[in-house]
């Protein structure tokens, strides 16, 4: 009896260059994405916004230093976005606020991604009874009024987090004040946003599992882990990436929503939601306090949504947001 | 159909039970109570307060008694005609509020819920009245400037959050133009800005979904058949295409209703509307246990029941779904 091993197959004799001839999914996707002007603009805008927020400590003015001689300065040359009630530069506050908002957006989405992908992959891979029970749980969780629970958690866990903060202060981490609140934001938002990701990943794993190339890989005698990580995961990465880019704006929106209700980060820190809240209280006389943070926040959401839509079209994934 | 409704209805009971249990134990287990925030009260008064609110009972007893109190014990919906008294109509007693002396949670709900419901219904109406025509128009005039305009407008609606849009509308229409009051909920005209703000986001989503749904339907054979029969374009669109094209919109109504309810927390804060949403957020800040539990349960019931209604409508429009 002749045993066939992968290296006996004709394809195995081709050099790596020859194998790379075909267009990969990613190269196709990149070509399509480049044609989509809106998505490209969104991507560039995000890059600019992200860089200016990230590099704010190197060029922006102080976001916490009061300047009581210059309160409520109108937007001008010295202060592009004007100043607030304590004379703090609004541009600096928007950039520093962006650091928090973007960080919450990224980390909470990552938390959601991690929970969603592992849950969905387990349910999809094992199938059967386990899958049925796990997905029924997701269905039930979907029906819960989650925003309400996030609000309750943020209110009720505020005091324990202050204890945590003062513990940090006593142990020489004074600059880490307010971290407790941010961790709380990551955890609560991440714990809410994973449901759709779990559904998407499960559906993808289920459909990939039945495909012929998986059977082929199995018949070639590849190990189970190799099949999962070399063959299954790269093929579900597209939808996961698309959905993650669409999760980030909804996470940032939820963070801003909480901040607007007074449940976000505390002074002197700022986030976009908090700046919008403060601005809306003073907008009658000082319009810039509302308009600039609101515009930057909306612009970011725009870019993320356009980029997400563009990626979805580019990767040709049929997933709906809800 | 009846069996479908009955099954879905039975499924909601354990869900509500889980919600009330989770909320109950969550607020009991976190440190800090409703009376710790204020200046320390003498121990006797504290004891009396605890006794009045049954906080001195063992936890399991508190839980059992609470669940029994809020459990619907009768069914007389006709009582609702005299006012929104859940105790008279269903025998659900949400107990006294911790924060407002001499007021029960039932009274607060009866007071505030109609306001929030009115806001919600008006917002949903705005969303449908604006969203549907925009979506149909965009689909019919596909790839024309009208389509692009509609799509851009709906993208703006999706990306400008309500808490940015609301204050900006106030700034323009109330403060600069003076057409409306900046806040309050007294005259019918006070409803315009809040409902427009809250409805706008959902109008945008509905326009997108309608466009997508219509485009898919308009390409199908039965539409060609209708055209071949000589039906007018208006008839094709409104009689034949719209019913199928609306399916994604109906599916979206469930999440939209939940979103409008939670969105009202922010809208009621911006426009100073005396509704249940603002009351819920305040009750959480005040640790008004009974009010938190009552409002959470009420919101959960509303969301679940309305979702059930949406599901039934969906199955009615598209019987294929029953078997999935």
Interface residues (C-beta under 8 A of the other chain):
Chain A: X140 X143 X144 X145 X147 X148 X149 X151 X152 X153 X155 X156 X157 X159 X160 X249 X253 X256 X257 X260 X261 X262 X273 X276 X277 X279 X280 X283 X284 X287 X290 X291 X294 X297 X298 X301 X302 X305 X306 X320 X322
Chain B: X12 X15 X18 X19 X22 X23 X26 X27 X30 X31 X32 X155 X158 X159 X160 X161 X163 X164 X166 X167 X168 X170 X171 X175 X182 X248 X251 X252 X255 X258 X261 X262 X265 X266 X269 X270 X280 X281 X284 X285 X287 X292 X296 X299 X300 X303 X304 X307
